[in-house]
Amino acid sequence: MTDNPLRYDLATIASWVEPGTRVLGLGCGEGELLHWLKRHKNVTERGIEIEESKVLACIEKGISVLQGDIYEEIEDYPDNAFDYAICSQTLQQVYDPSTLIHSMMRVAKMGVVSFPNFGHINIRFQLAFTGRAPVTKDLPYSWHNTPNIRVLSLTDFQSFSKQVGFKILKQAAINTTPNQQHGRTVPFLPNLFATYGIFLISRE
């Protein structure tokens, strides 16, 4: 099986994962990242995904995956079972981010969290000038059919780290092309100009 190129955000996450480590993917989708890490970095992978069609896609890729709710399934793993727990573009869709972060920090030495940045300038302009819930290429959902139940920015997550009690080891603010295959880092005013944030975190 040949690899499709990783999305830019997933390639950034993959660059942070050390070879030969144990990786848990939370809300792992169709397993693109876990599959790449398994093939190219020889990781021992586990995934948790609730949608049956995506679980089947993981199985077709040879990924070890559980179908179920991430809050429930993660509790079955012992402390320090993994080196990394990865929550990619899922945090804004969960009902209790604090509990999820604590669970990630229990089962893994480090966590990776990524999410769309609701502080981006396009979102601010849309809300200011139209008075309506923003719709962008990175957040293409209308208010009534969005899976996103949280609205957070890069600055919000940094403040959240202090409240919940975890350490940010590394962060990347990025913009991606419409197909998300390419992108660039945003060093200047990232909370204003980045469309996504990616954070490597650990226990305090």
N, C-alpha and C positions, 0 to 999 in steps of 0.2 A: 504494500500500500504506500503510495507516494504522499508526501505531506503537501497540503496547501499552505501558502504563506500565512503566518500568524498575523492577526490584526496588530496594529502598532501598539495598542495598550497591552495586549497579551505578550508581545515580544519584549516590552519593557519589564513586565513582571518576570518573564522567563529569564531575563538577564540577571535578575537578583537571586535566583535559586541555584544553590550549589549542587554540583553533580553528586549522584549517589545518595541523595537524601530521601526522606520520607515526606510525602506531600499529600495533604487532604484538600480536595476541592469542594467548596460549599456552594451549592447551586451551580454545579459545574457545566450545565448546559449540555451540549453535544460532545463535550470532552476534548475540544481542540487543544487547549493548553496542556491538559494532562497527557494527551497522546504525544504531543511534541516533546514534553519533558521526559516522558518514558523512553522515547526513541533517541533523543539527542543528549540527554543528561543522565540517563540510566537511573531515574528516580523510581522509588516504590510508591505507586500511586493508589489513592482511594478517592472515590467521588461520591457525593450525595446530591441527588437531583429528584425533584418531585414529579416532573412531567414524563409520562411513560414514553412518548415518542423520542424524547431526548435521551432517556435511559437506554433505549434500544440502539440509538446512534452510538452511545458510548460502548456498549457491548460489541457492536460491529467493529469498533476500533480496537477491541481487546482491552478496554479499560475496566478495572475493577470498580464497580459502582453499586450503590444502594439506592433503591427508590424509596423516597420518604421525605418527611419534613426535617429540615436541617436542625431545628431545635431539639427534636426527639432523637434523631439518629446520632448526633454528636455526643449525646450523653452515654452511649454505649462504649465509647472509646476511653481507655484509661488515661491518666495524667501522662503528659510527655510522650504520647504515642507517635507524634510526628515532629518533624523539624519545622515544617511550614503548614499553616492553614490558610488557604487562599479564598477570599470572598470577593470575586470580581464582578463589579457592576450589579451587586445584589443588595448592598446595605440599605439603599434608598427604598427597597421594596419589602423590608422586614418590619415586623410590628414592634420588636423590642431590641434595638441595636445594642444596648448596654449588655443585656444577657448574652447575646451572640458573641460580642467581643470577649466577655469573660470566659465563655466556653472555648473560644479559639485559643485564648491564652492559657487555658488549663491543659488542652490536649496537645498543644504545639509550643515549641520554643519561640517561634516568631510567627507573625501573621502578615498577610498582604491584603489590603483593602483598597478597592478602587470604586469610583462613582462619578456620575456626571456632576459638573460644577454649576449649581443653580445661581452662583454669583457672577456668571459670565456676562459681559457687557451686552450681548444681544438679548439676553433674557431681561436684563434691567431695562433696556430701551423698549422692548415690547410691552412690558408691564406698565412703564411710565407713560407711553404715548398712545397705547390702545386701550389700557385699562382692562385687558383680558388676560387670562392665563396663557403664558407663552407657549409657543410651539416652534421648535427649531429642528435642524437636521440631527442634532444629538439627542434631543428630547422630542421625538416626533408625535407624541400622543396628545390628544385633546384631554381636557380635565376629566371627562366622563368615562374614558376608556384606558386611562394610564395605569400601568402596574406600579408606578412610583407613589408610595404613600408618605414619603419623607422628602422634605426640601432642605438640602444642606449645601453649603459652600465649602471651599478649602479652609477658610478661616473658622467656620463652624466646627469642622472636624478637629482642627488643632485645639480649639477650646474644649471640645468633647474629650480629648485625650487627658486633659488635666482633671476634668470632672470624674471620669471613669477610673483613671489611674493606670494608664499604659504609656509607654515611651515610644515616640516616633524616632526610628533609627535612620530612615531615609524617605525622601518624598520626591515625586516627579509631577510637575504640572505640564500637561500636554494639550496640543491641538491635533486633530486628525483630519484626513481627507474624507469626502463623503462616503467612500466605501470602507473607511477605517483601516485600510491596508498600509497607509503611510501617515507620517505625522512629524511633529517637531516638539521639542521642549519649549516651555515658555518661562524664561528667567525673569522677565520684567513684569511687575504687578500681576502675578499669576492668578490671584483671586478674581481679577477683572478680565483677564484675557485668555485664560486656559479653559478648555471645555471639559477636561477630565482631570481628576486628581488620583494619584496612586501613592499609597503609603505603606512602608515596611514598619511594622510595630513589634514591640515586645513587652513583657511585664516590666513594671517599674522596678 
